[in-house]
Each structure stands twice: as C-alpha cells, then as structure tokens.
Amino acid sequence: MKFKGLYKNKTFWIIFWDLLMITILLTNFFWIIFDWIFTFISVDLFLSEYLNGFYNFYIPIHAKFWFYDYLFVGLFILELTVRWGIAIKNRTYHRWFFYPFIHWYDALGCIPIGSWRMLRILRVISILLRLQRLQIIDLSKNFIIKKINKYFGVLMEEVSDRVIVNMIDGVQDELDKGTPVIKKIIDEIIYPKKQILVEMITVQIRDVLKDTHPKYENELKEYVNHRVSLSIKKTPEVKVINKVPVFGSVVSSAIEKIVSDVVFHVINDFLTDISSAKNTDIVNNITEMFFESILNNIKTEENLVFEEIVSDSLELVKNNVKIQRWKLKEIEERKEQIRKKFDKQKKGKSLKQIEKLEAEEKEAIISDPLINIEESLKL
C-alpha cells in the first residue's frame, strides 16, 4: 500500500473510510462463517474440550448472533444512506434514486437473511478495485490475484474460442447447403466498396506497368518480331513475292520489318498510355467492367470457386482460433524461467564454462515436457 503523502490527498477521508469499511466487512464476513462452522457438532465438541475458555466466552455471543449481526446491518444501512446522500448532493448519477440500483450488492447485502449476507464480500471487492484505480494498492502483483487473472483469462479464451468456432461452423454449413451467403457478401459487402476496389486495382495496374514495361521492352520487341516473322512466312502472298528473282527476298524482309515495327509500336504505345495518369479514367472503366463481370459470374450457382475460397479461408481462421494461446504463453514463461536460471549460473564463469552452460540450457529447453507441447500446438 502507498500511504506516503496520502494525508495530503483530497480523497484521504474517503480512502480512510473505505479501508475502515473493508476491515468491518471482512470481520463480519469471517465471523458469519465462523458462527456457521460453530454449529457443527464436531466443532462444538472440539472447542468445548480443548478450548473451553473460548467456548464458554463465545456461547452467549452465538446465542445473540442475530442481535450482533443487526448491529453490523445497522452500520451498513447508515453508511449506505450517507453515501447515497453524498451521491445526490454531488449529482453523481442522472436521477437521485439510481444509487441503490447501481450499488445493488450493497443494498442486498444489508438484508440479514441467509445467503444475502454473502453479497457483502462484493462490497469488499468494489472497494479494493477503487483503491487499485487510485493506486493506493497494487493487486496486479498479488500472487492470488495473478492466479485468478490467469485462469480467468484461460476461461474467457476457451469460451470465446468455442463461440467463434461454432459461428464459423454455422457459416460453413450455410455455404455447403447452398444458402445465398455468397450473394449477400457480394451485395452487402463487396458492392458498396466496389469503387474503392476498382480504383485500387487501377492504381496497381498502372504502377505495375510503369515499373515493368521499360524493363521488358526489348523482350516484348523480340517476341513481336518472332510472332510477325512466323505469321508472314505462313502467308501465301509473301511466299509468291519471295519467288520473284533478285528483289523478292528483299521486299518480303522489308514487309516483315515494317509490320513488326508497326505492331510493336502499337502495343508499346498502348502499354505506355495505360500506365500514364492521363488515361486513368479509361483504365478505371475497363477495370470496372472486368470487376463487374467477375462478380456477376461468382453470383451464379454454377460458379463454386468463390464459395470454396471463402470456406477454406474460414477453415484457416477456425484452425488458428483453436490454437490455445494461453498454453503458448505458459511455454514462453517456462522458457524464460529456464533462461533466467542459467543466466544466474553464468555470472563469474569462464568462457568455456559459459559455453557448457549454454549447451545445457538448450538441452533443458528441448527436453522440458511443457515446452515439447509447443510443436503439437503449432501443427
């Protein structure tokens, strides 16, 4: 607890009262438990035989248990009323009557009947959390709290993982049964973002062409020349020209060169124009038509590729969710413990001894039974 300079704090008396109430609540809580245990015959006989003085002292208190409990209840009601009045004065809540509903555990804990008394422990918890927020105490370093947080996190992870897996299974079942999930995805998710996606694709096409076209310009020219040469050689008219003495081969070669240059320049200029920012609208329109065609094709019942992609993606997510992260975290903590253990042993050792300890450290990590689970979890 951090009490240094606390008396200078404006909330000193509130904190003091909270600490006092925790003491009273815990005293009352443990006394209720003890009085309940006192009613057991075996406990009664044990105390009467071995702690006769205490037994004789407590018998009258036990007989008037309700009276003493009413004193505690009266104090709790008084304290609740004062805090309610302060909340009304400070306008802490929207309406004056909200306080007992928001602090229901305090109100119900004032009822001196059976299990209602157990709700008083919730008041202790709420005060401890408030002191934690004010940094008067630090529960995060408490061993019991750390264990509670750890296993609460494990519970939450296991529950949430099961819920997510069941939801994914339900979507996969709908896909298998042919329900219009894909159509809904396209109509309600993809189509509203169509323009953004089209613009992204257009930019990517333009950037890719701008970067790659200059690099492969020579290869493109060689390819065009090769294809034109093959096409011209198959043309009957060119074969006739080749038969003309002296000038036939020269003319056919000139024709091949002209056609190759024309085709290459047309393709080359076309690619250059597409990669230019001036023609973004044209590329955008072509991409949009292409995008629209793909989506229309996907929505048809005959096209199952998109359904398989979605189903496989969901299966991948499901398998990833099934991995127990808390176990992996425990494995990492175990590795860190082993490393710290060997780090202490390495201090003041020679280089040869350190190398030996490092080998032992690796062997200890490999042979540790908890760490060996890691590989099975990753599969």
Secondary structure, 3 states (H helix, E strand, C coil): CCCCCHHHCCCHHHHHHHHHHHHHHHHHHHHHHHHHHHCCHHHHHHHHHHCHHHHHHHHHHHHCHHHHHHHHHHHHHHHHHHHHHHHHHHCCCCCHHHHHHHCHHHHHHCCCCHHHHHHHHHHHHHHHHHHHHCCCCCHHHCHHHHHHHHHHHHHHHHHHHHHHHHHHHHHHHHHHHCCCHHHHHHHHHHHHHHHHHHHHHHHHHHHHHHHHCCCCHHHHHHHHHHHHHHHHHCCHHHHHHHCCCCCHHHHHHHHHHHHHHHHHHHHHHHHHHHCCHHHHHHHHHHHHHHHHHHHHHHHCCCCCHHHHHHHHHHHHHHHHHHCCHHHHHHHHHHHHHHHHHHHHHHCCCCHHHHHHHHHHHHHHHHHCCCCCHHHHHHC
